[in-house]
Amino acid sequence: MTDIPTLLPVPKGDPAALEQAVGRLRMLAGDGGLTKLAQGFQAEGTNMAGSWQSPEAAAQATTQVSRLAGNAADYARRLGIAAQALRGFADRLAAAQTGARSLQARARQAEMQARDEANRRGDPRVFAELFNAALVQLRQEHQGITATLDQAAKTCAMGLEDAIPGYQSWMKPDAAAAAARAAVAARPGVTHADRLIQQGGRGSNGLQPPAAGNDPKLTAAWWKELTDEERAKLIASAHREIGNLGGLPAAVRSQANELGLAEDLSSMNPAVRNNAEKTKAALDLARQQLDPTTKQPVTAHLLVWEPARFNGDGRAAVAYGDVDTAKNVMVSVPGIRTSVDSMDIRVRDAHNLYDEARKEPGAGSAAVVAWMGYNAPSGGMLGPVDTAHETLSSSDAVEGARLLTDDVHGFQAARGDTPPPHLTMIGHSYGSVTVGMATANQGLQADDIVLLGSPGTNVPRANDLTAGPGHVWVGSHSLDPVSYTGYWVTDPSRAGYGGARFDVEGPNSDKVLHHTGYYDAQSESLRNLGRIGAGDYGAVKRVDQRW
C-alpha cells in the first residue's frame, strides 16, 4: 500500500487551541477588561476637570488620565488585532486540514480503482500508470492548499507584528519588550491619529487602511473618524484595499472597486481581464433597470472585487439595491461550476428577485447581493452518475462559509445607526451547503434561510440553523435530479428535517429539470422567493415534503 499520508500530509496544528487563545485575548480586550478600564479612565478625566483650583494643574491631570485611557484602549485594540490574526489563521488551518484529508481519501480511492483496473487487464504496469496520473493532480491541489496556508501564516504574523508597538521581526524578546515600553511611553494625549489607530488604522498616523481581518465595526468607526480629504486620498491611493473592507459604506466600496475594475479591463492576465469585462457589463446592465415601484434607476454597487483570486476564477459581489439602507436584504449564493465569469447570470437573477420582492404589498426597500465570493467547485455532471470528487469535498464550503460570514458582517456594520435589515440567505445547489455551514457553524445570523435545489446538507435539522423554527425554507423541484442525490447526508425536503417546503413547480419546469430556473422571471419559485425575502410569509405557497 502507498504511504498516502506522507505523499499528501495533513498540515500540523491545533485549530481548537488557537480558537481558545482567541477567546482569551478577546475576553481580556473586551468590556470585561481593558476596554472597560479605558472607559473608566476617560470618565474619571471628565469628572476631575473641575476639581482643581489651578487651571494648569487641571489640564495636566486630565491630560495624564486621558493618556492612561488612550493607552488602555490601545492595548485593547492591539489584543483585538492579535485575536483577529490568530482567528484567521485558525480558520485557514482547519480548512487546510479538511482539504488535505479529503485529498487523502481521494488518493486511496484512486489507488483502489487503479489496482482493480490493473487486475482486470492482467497488467501490473497499468496500476502505476493510472495511480501516478491521479497523484499528479492531487499533489497539485495539495500544493495549492499549502500555498494558501503559508500565505495565511504570513498574514497572521503581520497582524501580530501590528499588535506590538515598536516591534521589528529581528528583535529578541527582551528587545521587543523594551521597544514596546518605549513606544507606549512616548505616546501623547489621545489625538486624531490615536483614535484612528485604536480603530484599526495602520501606520504611525493610523491613515493606512485597517487589515482585512479587522472588526468591521471598528473599521466603520475608523472611516467615520477620517476627514473628507483623508477619505478621498485613500480611495485614490488604496482603492484595492478600501473596496473590500467590511464596515465601509457600499457606495465607497463600489467607488474604490470600480477604480480597480477600470484598471483590470486592460490587464495582461486574460482571466482578470475577462472577469473585469463580464462584471462591468453586468453592472452596466443593472444600472439600466428601473425599480418596478418607483420607476427610477436601481442602485448597483460592486461590493467585493478580487478578480485574480482562486486561480483566476475570481471573487466578487454585486449588490442590486442599497444594502446600507434597504429594509429587506437578500444574499444569493450560487453552486458548482460558477465563477465571476458568469456574473451576468448572477446579476440577472438578482434583478429578478429584487423586482419580485419589491412587488410585495408593503414590502419596503430591498437589496439583493449576487455573491460570487468563494471558490465554488468546478464539479462534473450534475446528476448522480458522474459528479466530480471536488463536488463531494467540504473544503470549499468550509472556506466559503467563513468568507460569506465575514462579508455579510461587513455589510451589516456599514449600516451604523440604521436598523438592521430583514436578512434572507439563499443557497442554490452546493451554495446551500455553504449557507448551511455559515449559519450553523460560523454564527451568521439570518432571519430566513432558503435552500434551493440542495444536494443535501450536513446540518441534520433546520433548527440547527440560526433562522430558527419556521424560517428555514426548501425549494426542490420534483424533477430536479440534484435535489435527490443526498450527497450531504440530510435531504432538507424530507419531513424529518423540519424545513418548510414551498412550491417551485409551474412555468419553466423544463429549466428546473436541469437544475436551473429557480430565479426565472414569472416562475412560481421566484414569486415565493420574493415573498420570503419581503417577509410576507402568509402568501408563500407551501407544498408537502417529499417523504
Buried (B, 14 or more C-beta within 10 A) or exposed (E): EEEBEEBBEBBEBEBEEBBEBBEEBBEBBBEEBBBEBBBBBBEBBEEEBEEBEEEEEBEEBBBEBBBBBBBBBBBBBBBBBBBBBBBBBBBBBBBBBBBBBBBBBBBEEBBEBBBEBBEEEEEEEBBEEBBEEBBEBBBEBBEBBBEBBEEBBEBBEBBBBBBBBBBEEEBEEEEBBEBBEEBBEEBEBBBBBBBBBBBBBBEEBBBBBBBBBBBBBBBBBBBBBBEEEBBEEBBEEBBBBBBBBBBBBBEBBBBBBBBBBEBBEEBEEEBBBBBBBBBBEBBEBBEEBEBEEEEEEBBBBBBBBBBBBBEBBBBBBBBBBBBBBBBBBBBBBBBBBBBBBBBBBBBBBBBBBBBBBBBBEEBBBBBBBBBBBBBBBBBBEBEEEEBBBBBBBBBBBBBBBBBBBBBBBBBBBBBEEEEEBBBBBBBBBBBBBBBBBBBBBBEBBBBBBBBBBBBBBBBEBBBBBBBBEEBBBBBBBBBBBBBBBBBBEBBBBBEEBBBBBBBBBBBBBEBBBEBBBBBBBEBBBBBBBBBBBBBBBEEBEEBEBBE
